[in-house]
Every structure is written in C-alpha cells, then in structure tokens.
Amino acid sequence: MYMEPIEVFKALSNESRLQILHWLKDPEKHFTPHEGIDMRKIGVCVGQITDTLNMTQSTTSQYLSILQRAGLVTAERIGKYTYFKRNEEAIRKIGAFFNNEI
C-alpha cells in the first residue's frame, strides 16, 4: 500500500480527526456495539462517532472521508450503515516513515 505523506499529515492536523483515530484504537472503551457488530473486526458506525464527537453527521462524514483518503481508516458498508475502523498497517507505516525519512 502506498501512502501519500502529505495527505496523512493533513489528515492528522485536526484535533477531532486525531480523536477519532484514538477512539477507534480501543472502540469497546468509547462506543457501545451497534446491533451486535464486532467493532474490532467490522468497525464503528458513523452515527456512533457523530454522537461521541458531538458534531453534525456531515462534519463527521467529512472527517472520516479525509482519514479514509489518507489511508488511515477503512470503511465497510452493511445495509444502510457504514462502519469505520483503523487501518493498522498504514498507521505502522507512518511510524516507519518517521523512523526512516524524518
């Protein structure tokens, strides 16, 4: 997987987007499971993230879209819901990028 560092840095330059990544690292601690969904395997519903952020769904969706374009989260649609989870491989690559390039 190729990572565009500038897109990653842009995505990480917002406190709320960083907070989303933090919450998704340990979803059971920050969210109630949605309709029996395994949050570690499938992810967290946009509505749950919206409620926890205390922002509008359009703002939350925009933030998640930015994180997804940067490769930091993945999305899975099940029925009428979209679930997001961290892309752990991409996050590890960011760490390696810092170690090797910066």
C-alpha distance (Angstrom), angle and dihedral (degrees) to the residues before:
residue distance angle dihedral
M1 . . .
Y2 3.78 . .
M3 3.78 118.2 .
E4 3.78 123.6 -157.1
P5 3.82 102.0 -144.1
I6 3.81 94.9 -155.9
E7 3.84 91.3 55.0
V8 3.80 90.0 49.1
F9 3.80 92.3 49.7
K10 3.81 91.1 47.7
A11 3.80 90.3 50.6
L12 3.79 91.7 49.5
S13 3.81 93.9 47.5
N14 3.81 93.6 84.1
E15 3.81 123.3 78.4
S16 3.81 94.0 -144.0
R17 3.80 93.0 51.4
L18 3.81 89.7 49.5
Q19 3.80 88.1 49.8
I20 3.81 91.0 52.4
L21 3.82 90.5 52.9
H22 3.81 89.6 48.4
W23 3.82 92.3 50.8
L24 3.81 92.5 46.6
K25 3.80 90.1 53.9
D26 3.82 89.1 69.6
P27 3.82 104.8 16.1
E28 3.82 96.5 169.5
K29 3.81 89.0 61.4
H30 3.81 94.5 52.8
F31 3.82 107.0 28.5
T32 3.80 139.8 43.0
P33 3.83 112.1 -125.3
H34 3.79 112.9 -96.2
E35 3.82 113.1 -127.4
G36 3.80 92.3 -30.5
I37 3.83 94.5 -53.1
D38 3.81 115.5 157.2
M39 3.80 99.2 -122.1
R40 3.82 93.4 -161.0
K41 3.82 93.4 54.6
I42 3.81 102.8 31.1
G43 3.80 105.4 20.5
V44 3.79 140.3 -129.4
C45 3.80 123.9 -52.4
V46 3.81 117.7 -111.2
G47 3.80 89.7 -122.6
Q48 3.80 91.9 57.5
I49 3.80 91.2 50.5
T50 3.82 90.0 46.9
D51 3.81 91.4 52.6
T52 3.81 93.0 47.4
L53 3.81 92.6 46.7
N54 3.81 89.9 47.1
M55 3.80 90.3 -139.6
T56 3.78 134.8 115.8
Q57 3.79 119.1 -76.5
S58 3.81 90.5 -118.2
T59 3.82 91.5 56.6
T60 3.80 91.5 46.0
S61 3.81 91.2 48.5
Q62 3.80 90.3 49.9
Y63 3.82 91.3 51.1
L64 3.80 91.7 48.0
S65 3.80 90.6 48.3
I66 3.81 90.6 54.0
L67 3.81 90.9 48.9
Q68 3.81 90.0 48.0
R69 3.83 94.0 49.4
A70 3.80 88.1 51.7
G71 3.81 88.6 52.4
L72 3.81 94.0 -118.7
V73 3.81 96.1 119.1
T74 3.79 135.6 27.7
A75 3.79 127.3 -146.1
E76 3.78 131.5 -144.2
R77 3.78 123.3 -172.3
I78 3.79 117.2 -147.2
G79 3.78 114.2 177.0
K80 3.78 108.9 -47.8
Y81 3.82 94.1 -20.4
T82 3.79 131.4 85.3
Y83 3.79 118.8 -152.1
F84 3.79 125.8 -159.5
K85 3.78 130.6 -159.1
R86 3.78 135.4 171.2
N87 3.78 119.5 -88.6
E88 3.79 96.5 -131.5
E89 3.81 93.7 -174.6
A90 3.81 91.4 56.7
I91 3.79 91.6 46.6
R92 3.82 90.2 52.2
K93 3.81 88.9 50.6
I94 3.80 90.0 54.4
G95 3.79 88.7 56.4
A96 3.80 90.2 49.5
F97 3.81 90.3 47.6
F98 3.81 90.0 55.8
N99 3.80 91.5 47.0
N100 3.79 95.1 47.4
E101 3.79 106.3 29.9
I102 3.78 109.2 28.4
